[in-house]
Each structure stands twice: as C-alpha cells, then as structure tokens.
Amino acid sequence: MAHNTPGPEGNYDPAGSTQMFRAFVDDGAPRRRQEPPARSGPRVGLIAGVVLALVVVAAVAWLALG
C-alpha cells in the first residue's frame, strides 16, 4: 500500500471527498431550515371519517335491533 503525502491533519484523502465535505458543511453561515406551515387537512379528514364510521355503525345497529 502506497503512502501519500499527509494533509494538514495527518491523513491524505486521494479523492478529496473529505475536503469537499468540509467545504459543504462549513459553507457560509448556518442556514435555518424552514418548516412548512401546519395544515389541519389530514386531522380534519380523520375526525370526519371516525364520525362517519360511528354514524354508519349506529344506523346498522338501529336497523338490526329495531
């Protein structure tokens, strides 16, 4: 195994991937990740589905027992 000239920290990266990764991580000021606004769509749909299921079960029970 051939040993290449060590870099500033003693490890040589022939592909340069470590240097590219550090450049990517250290690139400028840290950026804040923007979160999308909270949506109530799925929760409203879930509640409506549960209510509809209860109405159907109550109707079937009323017809079966009535």
PyMOL Python script that loads the backbone (N, CA, C, O; Angstrom):
from pymol import cmd

cmd.read_pdbstr("""\
ATOM      1  N   MET A   1       0.844  -1.161   0.000  1.00  0.00           N
ATOM      2  CA  MET A   1       0.000   0.000   0.000  1.00  0.00           C
ATOM      3  C   MET A   1       0.890   1.225   0.000  1.00  0.00           C
ATOM      4  O   MET A   1       1.785   1.354   0.836  1.00  0.00           O
ATOM      5  N   ALA A   2       0.645   2.116  -0.931  1.00  0.00           N
ATOM      6  CA  ALA A   2       1.470   3.326  -1.045  1.00  0.00           C
ATOM      7  C   ALA A   2       0.962   4.398  -0.105  1.00  0.00           C
ATOM      8  O   ALA A   2      -0.244   4.595   0.038  1.00  0.00           O
ATOM      9  N   HIS A   3       1.893   5.089   0.535  1.00  0.00           N
ATOM     10  CA  HIS A   3       1.520   6.174   1.428  1.00  0.00           C
ATOM     11  C   HIS A   3       1.718   7.491   0.699  1.00  0.00           C
ATOM     12  O   HIS A   3       2.795   7.765   0.169  1.00  0.00           O
ATOM     13  N   ASN A   4       0.682   8.293   0.677  1.00  0.00           N
ATOM     14  CA  ASN A   4       0.755   9.598   0.025  1.00  0.00           C
ATOM     15  C   ASN A   4       1.138  10.650   1.052  1.00  0.00           C
ATOM     16  O   ASN A   4       1.171  10.377   2.251  1.00  0.00           O
ATOM     17  N   THR A   5       1.422  11.838   0.582  1.00  0.00           N
ATOM     18  CA  THR A   5       1.818  12.921   1.463  1.00  0.00           C
ATOM     19  C   THR A   5       0.653  13.280   2.380  1.00  0.00           C
ATOM     20  O   THR A   5      -0.451  13.532   1.898  1.00  0.00           O
ATOM     21  N   PRO A   6       0.877  13.309   3.681  1.00  0.00           N
ATOM     22  CA  PRO A   6      -0.233  13.614   4.586  1.00  0.00           C
ATOM     23  C   PRO A   6      -0.695  15.048   4.453  1.00  0.00           C
ATOM     24  O   PRO A   6       0.086  15.938   4.117  1.00  0.00           O
ATOM     25  N   GLY A   7      -1.968  15.263   4.721  1.00  0.00           N
ATOM     26  CA  GLY A   7      -2.550  16.598   4.675  1.00  0.00           C
ATOM     27  C   GLY A   7      -2.311  17.331   5.977  1.00  0.00           C
ATOM     28  O   GLY A   7      -1.481  16.908   6.782  1.00  0.00           O
ATOM     29  N   PRO A   8      -3.025  18.422   6.197  1.00  0.00           N
ATOM     30  CA  PRO A   8      -2.791  19.227   7.399  1.00  0.00           C
ATOM     31  C   PRO A   8      -3.078  18.468   8.694  1.00  0.00           C
ATOM     32  O   PRO A   8      -2.499  18.792   9.732  1.00  0.00           O
ATOM     33  N   GLU A   9      -3.951  17.474   8.657  1.00  0.00           N
ATOM     34  CA  GLU A   9      -4.270  16.739   9.874  1.00  0.00           C
ATOM     35  C   GLU A   9      -3.618  15.368   9.914  1.00  0.00           C
ATOM     36  O   GLU A   9      -3.923  14.562  10.793  1.00  0.00           O
ATOM     37  N   GLY A  10      -2.733  15.098   8.982  1.00  0.00           N
ATOM     38  CA  GLY A  10      -2.020  13.838   9.002  1.00  0.00           C
ATOM     39  C   GLY A  10      -2.653  12.758   8.153  1.00  0.00           C
ATOM     40  O   GLY A  10      -2.055  11.693   8.005  1.00  0.00           O
ATOM     41  N   ASN A  11      -3.820  12.970   7.593  1.00  0.00           N
ATOM     42  CA  ASN A  11      -4.482  11.976   6.753  1.00  0.00           C
ATOM     43  C   ASN A  11      -4.613  12.529   5.337  1.00  0.00           C
ATOM     44  O   ASN A  11      -5.035  13.668   5.138  1.00  0.00           O
ATOM     45  N   TYR A  12      -4.251  11.720   4.376  1.00  0.00           N
ATOM     46  CA  TYR A  12      -4.363  12.143   2.991  1.00  0.00           C
ATOM     47  C   TYR A  12      -5.580  11.487   2.370  1.00  0.00           C
ATOM     48  O   TYR A  12      -5.770  10.277   2.485  1.00  0.00           O
ATOM     49  N   ASP A  13      -6.389  12.276   1.723  1.00  0.00           N
ATOM     50  CA  ASP A  13      -7.587  11.785   1.056  1.00  0.00           C
ATOM     51  C   ASP A  13      -7.374  11.939  -0.444  1.00  0.00           C
ATOM     52  O   ASP A  13      -7.526  13.042  -0.970  1.00  0.00           O
ATOM     53  N   PRO A  14      -7.025  10.861  -1.151  1.00  0.00           N
ATOM     54  CA  PRO A  14      -6.711  10.994  -2.576  1.00  0.00           C
ATOM     55  C   PRO A  14      -7.904  11.463  -3.410  1.00  0.00           C
ATOM     56  O   PRO A  14      -7.708  12.108  -4.440  1.00  0.00           O
ATOM     57  N   ALA A  15      -9.102  11.164  -3.002  1.00  0.00           N
ATOM     58  CA  ALA A  15     -10.258  11.588  -3.779  1.00  0.00           C
ATOM     59  C   ALA A  15     -10.680  13.008  -3.424  1.00  0.00           C
ATOM     60  O   ALA A  15     -11.408  13.641  -4.189  1.00  0.00           O
ATOM     61  N   GLY A  16     -10.242  13.511  -2.296  1.00  0.00           N
ATOM     62  CA  GLY A  16     -10.608  14.857  -1.877  1.00  0.00           C
ATOM     63  C   GLY A  16     -12.009  14.935  -1.305  1.00  0.00           C
ATOM     64  O   GLY A  16     -12.532  16.033  -1.115  1.00  0.00           O
ATOM     65  N   SER A  17     -12.624  13.810  -1.027  1.00  0.00           N
ATOM     66  CA  SER A  17     -14.007  13.841  -0.552  1.00  0.00           C
ATOM     67  C   SER A  17     -14.129  14.473   0.824  1.00  0.00           C
ATOM     68  O   SER A  17     -15.131  15.126   1.118  1.00  0.00           O
ATOM     69  N   THR A  18     -13.122  14.288   1.671  1.00  0.00           N
ATOM     70  CA  THR A  18     -13.181  14.890   2.994  1.00  0.00           C
ATOM     71  C   THR A  18     -13.136  16.404   2.886  1.00  0.00           C
ATOM     72  O   THR A  18     -13.876  17.109   3.572  1.00  0.00           O
ATOM     73  N   GLN A  19     -12.256  16.901   2.016  1.00  0.00           N
ATOM     74  CA  GLN A  19     -12.169  18.342   1.830  1.00  0.00           C
ATOM     75  C   GLN A  19     -13.458  18.895   1.235  1.00  0.00           C
ATOM     76  O   GLN A  19     -13.904  19.972   1.629  1.00  0.00           O
ATOM     77  N   MET A  20     -14.055  18.184   0.304  1.00  0.00           N
ATOM     78  CA  MET A  20     -15.308  18.644  -0.297  1.00  0.00           C
ATOM     79  C   MET A  20     -16.426  18.628   0.738  1.00  0.00           C
ATOM     80  O   MET A  20     -17.266  19.528   0.760  1.00  0.00           O
ATOM     81  N   PHE A  21     -16.441  17.606   1.597  1.00  0.00           N
ATOM     82  CA  PHE A  21     -17.471  17.540   2.639  1.00  0.00           C
ATOM     83  C   PHE A  21     -17.316  18.691   3.619  1.00  0.00           C
ATOM     84  O   PHE A  21     -18.304  19.319   4.000  1.00  0.00           O
ATOM     85  N   ARG A  22     -16.106  18.968   4.023  1.00  0.00           N
ATOM     86  CA  ARG A  22     -15.889  20.076   4.953  1.00  0.00           C
ATOM     87  C   ARG A  22     -16.263  21.400   4.317  1.00  0.00           C
ATOM     88  O   ARG A  22     -16.820  22.271   4.985  1.00  0.00           O
ATOM     89  N   ALA A  23     -15.967  21.564   3.036  1.00  0.00           N
ATOM     90  CA  ALA A  23     -16.352  22.794   2.349  1.00  0.00           C
ATOM     91  C   ALA A  23     -17.870  22.913   2.305  1.00  0.00           C
ATOM     92  O   ALA A  23     -18.411  24.011   2.432  1.00  0.00           O
ATOM     93  N   PHE A  24     -18.557  21.794   2.127  1.00  0.00           N
ATOM     94  CA  PHE A  24     -20.017  21.803   2.096  1.00  0.00           C
ATOM     95  C   PHE A  24     -20.593  22.144   3.469  1.00  0.00           C
ATOM     96  O   PHE A  24     -21.527  22.939   3.575  1.00  0.00           O
ATOM     97  N   VAL A  25     -20.034  21.542   4.514  1.00  0.00           N
ATOM     98  CA  VAL A  25     -20.543  21.762   5.865  1.00  0.00           C
ATOM     99  C   VAL A  25     -20.215  23.168   6.345  1.00  0.00           C
ATOM    100  O   VAL A  25     -21.054  23.825   6.961  1.00  0.00           O
ATOM    101  N   ASP A  26     -19.008  23.634   6.068  1.00  0.00           N
ATOM    102  CA  ASP A  26     -18.566  24.936   6.558  1.00  0.00           C
ATOM    103  C   ASP A  26     -18.941  26.073   5.623  1.00  0.00           C
ATOM    104  O   ASP A  26     -18.487  27.199   5.829  1.00  0.00           O
ATOM    105  N   ASP A  27     -19.738  25.825   4.619  1.00  0.00           N
ATOM    106  CA  ASP A  27     -20.072  26.828   3.620  1.00  0.00           C
ATOM    107  C   ASP A  27     -20.948  27.920   4.207  1.00  0.00           C
ATOM    108  O   ASP A  27     -22.153  27.727   4.374  1.00  0.00           O
ATOM    109  N   GLY A  28     -20.357  29.064   4.521  1.00  0.00           N
ATOM    110  CA  GLY A  28     -21.113  30.224   4.969  1.00  0.00           C
ATOM    111  C   GLY A  28     -21.755  30.051   6.332  1.00  0.00           C
ATOM    112  O   GLY A  28     -21.406  29.159   7.105  1.00  0.00           O
ATOM    113  N   ALA A  29     -22.703  30.932   6.598  1.00  0.00           N
ATOM    114  CA  ALA A  29     -23.413  30.910   7.879  1.00  0.00           C
ATOM    115  C   ALA A  29     -24.390  29.742   7.902  1.00  0.00           C
ATOM    116  O   ALA A  29     -24.874  29.307   6.857  1.00  0.00           O
ATOM    117  N   PRO A  30     -24.672  29.250   9.073  1.00  0.00           N
ATOM    118  CA  PRO A  30     -25.636  28.155   9.151  1.00  0.00           C
ATOM    119  C   PRO A  30     -27.010  28.615   8.677  1.00  0.00           C
ATOM    120  O   PRO A  30     -27.486  29.691   9.038  1.00  0.00           O
ATOM    121  N   ARG A  31     -27.620  27.786   7.873  1.00  0.00           N
ATOM    122  CA  ARG A  31     -28.933  28.125   7.337  1.00  0.00           C
ATOM    123  C   ARG A  31     -29.996  27.461   8.183  1.00  0.00           C
ATOM    124  O   ARG A  31     -29.842  26.324   8.628  1.00  0.00           O
ATOM    125  N   ARG A  32     -31.071  28.188   8.395  1.00  0.00           N
ATOM    126  CA  ARG A  32     -32.195  27.631   9.145  1.00  0.00           C
ATOM    127  C   ARG A  32     -33.134  26.961   8.172  1.00  0.00           C
ATOM    128  O   ARG A  32     -33.448  27.495   7.108  1.00  0.00           O
ATOM    129  N   ARG A  33     -33.560  25.817   8.547  1.00  0.00           N
ATOM    130  CA  ARG A  33     -34.481  25.065   7.703  1.00  0.00           C
ATOM    131  C   ARG A  33     -35.897  25.556   7.959  1.00  0.00           C
ATOM    132  O   ARG A  33     -36.372  25.549   9.095  1.00  0.00           O
ATOM    133  N   GLN A  34     -36.561  25.978   6.902  1.00  0.00           N
ATOM    134  CA  GLN A  34     -37.919  26.477   7.071  1.00  0.00           C
ATOM    135  C   GLN A  34     -38.888  25.308   7.042  1.00  0.00           C
ATOM    136  O   GLN A  34     -38.863  24.473   6.138  1.00  0.00           O
ATOM    137  N   GLU A  35     -39.736  25.272   8.048  1.00  0.00           N
ATOM    138  CA  GLU A  35     -40.734  24.216   8.111  1.00  0.00           C
ATOM    139  C   GLU A  35     -41.992  24.688   7.406  1.00  0.00           C
ATOM    140  O   GLU A  35     -42.350  25.863   7.488  1.00  0.00           O
ATOM    141  N   PRO A  36     -42.656  23.789   6.723  1.00  0.00           N
ATOM    142  CA  PRO A  36     -43.887  24.198   6.062  1.00  0.00           C
ATOM    143  C   PRO A  36     -44.958  24.547   7.095  1.00  0.00           C
ATOM    144  O   PRO A  36     -44.942  24.020   8.208  1.00  0.00           O
ATOM    145  N   PRO A  37     -45.878  25.423   6.735  1.00  0.00           N
ATOM    146  CA  PRO A  37     -46.919  25.781   7.702  1.00  0.00           C
ATOM    147  C   PRO A  37     -47.775  24.571   8.054  1.00  0.00           C
ATOM    148  O   PRO A  37     -48.023  23.699   7.221  1.00  0.00           O
ATOM    149  N   ALA A  38     -48.215  24.538   9.287  1.00  0.00           N
ATOM    150  CA  ALA A  38     -49.008  23.401   9.763  1.00  0.00           C
ATOM    151  C   ALA A  38     -50.348  23.380   9.044  1.00  0.00           C
ATOM    152  O   ALA A  38     -51.024  24.402   8.928  1.00  0.00           O
ATOM    153  N   ARG A  39     -50.718  22.207   8.569  1.00  0.00           N
ATOM    154  CA  ARG A  39     -52.002  22.063   7.886  1.00  0.00           C
ATOM    155  C   ARG A  39     -52.897  21.178   8.738  1.00  0.00           C
ATOM    156  O   ARG A  39     -52.436  20.230   9.374  1.00  0.00           O
ATOM    157  N   SER A  40     -54.170  21.500   8.738  1.00  0.00           N
ATOM    158  CA  SER A  40     -55.103  20.712   9.532  1.00  0.00           C
ATOM    159  C   SER A  40     -55.884  19.746   8.660  1.00  0.00           C
ATOM    160  O   SER A  40     -56.817  19.113   9.154  1.00  0.00           O
ATOM    161  N   GLY A  41     -55.550  19.605   7.397  1.00  0.00           N
ATOM    162  CA  GLY A  41     -56.288  18.758   6.468  1.00  0.00           C
ATOM    163  C   GLY A  41     -56.370  17.302   6.890  1.00  0.00           C
ATOM    164  O   GLY A  41     -57.483  16.793   7.028  1.00  0.00           O
ATOM    165  N   PRO A  42     -55.279  16.608   7.102  1.00  0.00           N
ATOM    166  CA  PRO A  42     -55.361  15.186   7.454  1.00  0.00           C
ATOM    167  C   PRO A  42     -56.089  14.950   8.777  1.00  0.00           C
ATOM    168  O   PRO A  42     -56.816  13.966   8.906  1.00  0.00           O
ATOM    169  N   ARG A  43     -55.910  15.823   9.747  1.00  0.00           N
ATOM    170  CA  ARG A  43     -56.559  15.639  11.039  1.00  0.00           C
ATOM    171  C   ARG A  43     -58.068  15.811  10.903  1.00  0.00           C
ATOM    172  O   ARG A  43     -58.832  15.052  11.498  1.00  0.00           O
ATOM    173  N   VAL A  44     -58.503  16.803  10.125  1.00  0.00           N
ATOM    174  CA  VAL A  44     -59.934  17.015   9.919  1.00  0.00           C
ATOM    175  C   VAL A  44     -60.525  15.820   9.184  1.00  0.00           C
ATOM    176  O   VAL A  44     -61.626  15.380   9.514  1.00  0.00           O
ATOM    177  N   GLY A  45     -59.824  15.295   8.209  1.00  0.00           N
ATOM    178  CA  GLY A  45     -60.299  14.126   7.480  1.00  0.00           C
ATOM    179  C   GLY A  45     -60.421  12.903   8.372  1.00  0.00           C
ATOM    180  O   GLY A  45     -61.364  12.123   8.240  1.00  0.00           O
ATOM    181  N   LEU A  46     -59.479  12.738   9.270  1.00  0.00           N
ATOM    182  CA  LEU A  46     -59.522  11.606  10.197  1.00  0.00           C
ATOM    183  C   LEU A  46     -60.726  11.707  11.132  1.00  0.00           C
ATOM    184  O   LEU A  46     -61.433  10.724  11.356  1.00  0.00           O
ATOM    185  N   ILE A  47     -60.947  12.886  11.664  1.00  0.00           N
ATOM    186  CA  ILE A  47     -62.087  13.080  12.564  1.00  0.00           C
ATOM    187  C   ILE A  47     -63.403  12.852  11.822  1.00  0.00           C
ATOM    188  O   ILE A  47     -64.311  12.206  12.347  1.00  0.00           O
ATOM    189  N   ALA A  48     -63.504  13.382  10.603  1.00  0.00           N
ATOM    190  CA  ALA A  48     -64.721  13.191   9.822  1.00  0.00           C
ATOM    191  C   ALA A  48     -64.941  11.712   9.510  1.00  0.00           C
ATOM    192  O   ALA A  48     -66.079  11.244   9.540  1.00  0.00           O
ATOM    193  N   GLY A  49     -63.887  10.977   9.214  1.00  0.00           N
ATOM    194  CA  GLY A  49     -64.002   9.549   8.938  1.00  0.00           C
ATOM    195  C   GLY A  49     -64.475   8.766  10.142  1.00  0.00           C
ATOM    196  O   GLY A  49     -65.296   7.859  10.009  1.00  0.00           O
ATOM    197  N   VAL A  50     -63.963   9.107  11.330  1.00  0.00           N
ATOM    198  CA  VAL A  50     -64.379   8.416  12.556  1.00  0.00           C
ATOM    199  C   VAL A  50     -65.847   8.705  12.855  1.00  0.00           C
ATOM    200  O   VAL A  50     -66.600   7.802  13.221  1.00  0.00           O
ATOM    201  N   VAL A  51     -66.251   9.966  12.699  1.00  0.00           N
ATOM    202  CA  VAL A  51     -67.654  10.324  12.943  1.00  0.00           C
ATOM    203  C   VAL A  51     -68.561   9.600  11.959  1.00  0.00           C
ATOM    204  O   VAL A  51     -69.607   9.080  12.348  1.00  0.00           O
ATOM    205  N   LEU A  52     -68.171   9.559  10.691  1.00  0.00           N
ATOM    206  CA  LEU A  52     -68.967   8.867   9.677  1.00  0.00           C
ATOM    207  C   LEU A  52     -69.070   7.369   9.993  1.00  0.00           C
ATOM    208  O   LEU A  52     -70.138   6.777   9.841  1.00  0.00           O
ATOM    209  N   ALA A  53     -67.980   6.766  10.425  1.00  0.00           N
ATOM    210  CA  ALA A  53     -67.998   5.348  10.773  1.00  0.00           C
ATOM    211  C   ALA A  53     -68.942   5.092  11.945  1.00  0.00           C
ATOM    212  O   ALA A  53     -69.680   4.107  11.937  1.00  0.00           O
ATOM    213  N   LEU A  54     -68.928   5.961  12.946  1.00  0.00           N
ATOM    214  CA  LEU A  54     -69.834   5.802  14.092  1.00  0.00           C
ATOM    215  C   LEU A  54     -71.295   5.944  13.661  1.00  0.00           C
ATOM    216  O   LEU A  54     -72.155   5.217  14.157  1.00  0.00           O
ATOM    217  N   VAL A  55     -71.584   6.866  12.750  1.00  0.00           N
ATOM    218  CA  VAL A  55     -72.950   7.041  12.265  1.00  0.00           C
ATOM    219  C   VAL A  55     -73.404   5.789  11.518  1.00  0.00           C
ATOM    220  O   VAL A  55     -74.536   5.338  11.692  1.00  0.00           O
ATOM    221  N   VAL A  56     -72.528   5.232  10.691  1.00  0.00           N
ATOM    222  CA  VAL A  56     -72.879   4.022   9.936  1.00  0.00           C
ATOM    223  C   VAL A  56     -73.119   2.850  10.887  1.00  0.00           C
ATOM    224  O   VAL A  56     -74.086   2.107  10.719  1.00  0.00           O
ATOM    225  N   VAL A  57     -72.253   2.679  11.880  1.00  0.00           N
ATOM    226  CA  VAL A  57     -72.417   1.584  12.836  1.00  0.00           C
ATOM    227  C   VAL A  57     -73.710   1.772  13.630  1.00  0.00           C
ATOM    228  O   VAL A  57     -74.431   0.803  13.868  1.00  0.00           O
ATOM    229  N   ALA A  58     -74.009   2.993  14.037  1.00  0.00           N
ATOM    230  CA  ALA A  58     -75.245   3.256  14.784  1.00  0.00           C
ATOM    231  C   ALA A  58     -76.472   2.975  13.911  1.00  0.00           C
ATOM    232  O   ALA A  58     -77.463   2.430  14.397  1.00  0.00           O
ATOM    233  N   ALA A  59     -76.412   3.343  12.630  1.00  0.00           N
ATOM    234  CA  ALA A  59     -77.540   3.090  11.726  1.00  0.00           C
ATOM    235  C   ALA A  59     -77.759   1.603  11.507  1.00  0.00           C
ATOM    236  O   ALA A  59     -78.896   1.132  11.503  1.00  0.00           O
ATOM    237  N   VAL A  60     -76.672   0.865  11.324  1.00  0.00           N
ATOM    238  CA  VAL A  60     -76.783  -0.584  11.125  1.00  0.00           C
ATOM    239  C   VAL A  60     -77.338  -1.242  12.396  1.00  0.00           C
ATOM    240  O   VAL A  60     -78.187  -2.130  12.308  1.00  0.00           O
ATOM    241  N   ALA A  61     -76.873  -0.822  13.559  1.00  0.00           N
ATOM    242  CA  ALA A  61     -77.368  -1.391  14.813  1.00  0.00           C
ATOM    243  C   ALA A  61     -78.852  -1.048  15.007  1.00  0.00           C
ATOM    244  O   ALA A  61     -79.622  -1.890  15.469  1.00  0.00           O
ATOM    245  N   TRP A  62     -79.252   0.162  14.663  1.00  0.00           N
ATOM    246  CA  TRP A  62     -80.647   0.574  14.810  1.00  0.00           C
ATOM    247  C   TRP A  62     -81.561  -0.261  13.896  1.00  0.00           C
ATOM    248  O   TRP A  62     -82.646  -0.681  14.297  1.00  0.00           O
ATOM    249  N   LEU A  63     -81.086  -0.493  12.639  1.00  0.00           N
ATOM    250  CA  LEU A  63     -81.887  -1.298  11.716  1.00  0.00           C
ATOM    251  C   LEU A  63     -81.930  -2.768  12.145  1.00  0.00           C
ATOM    252  O   LEU A  63     -82.960  -3.423  11.985  1.00  0.00           O
ATOM    253  N   ALA A  64     -80.852  -3.283  12.676  1.00  0.00           N
ATOM    254  CA  ALA A  64     -80.801  -4.693  13.065  1.00  0.00           C
ATOM    255  C   ALA A  64     -81.638  -4.954  14.317  1.00  0.00           C
ATOM    256  O   ALA A  64     -82.290  -5.992  14.428  1.00  0.00           O
ATOM    257  N   LEU A  65     -81.618  -4.026  15.241  1.00  0.00           N
ATOM    258  CA  LEU A  65     -82.309  -4.226  16.518  1.00  0.00           C
ATOM    259  C   LEU A  65     -83.728  -3.648  16.534  1.00  0.00           C
ATOM    260  O   LEU A  65     -84.517  -3.955  17.427  1.00  0.00           O
ATOM    261  N   GLY A  66     -84.040  -2.826  15.562  1.00  0.00           N
ATOM    262  CA  GLY A  66     -85.328  -2.125  15.577  1.00  0.00           C
ATOM    263  C   GLY A  66     -86.443  -2.817  14.887  1.00  0.00           C
ATOM    264  O   GLY A  66     -87.560  -2.301  14.850  1.00  0.00           O
TER     265      GLY A  66
END
""", "prot")
cmd.dss("prot")
cmd.show_as("cartoon", "prot")
cmd.util.cbc("prot")
cmd.orient("prot")
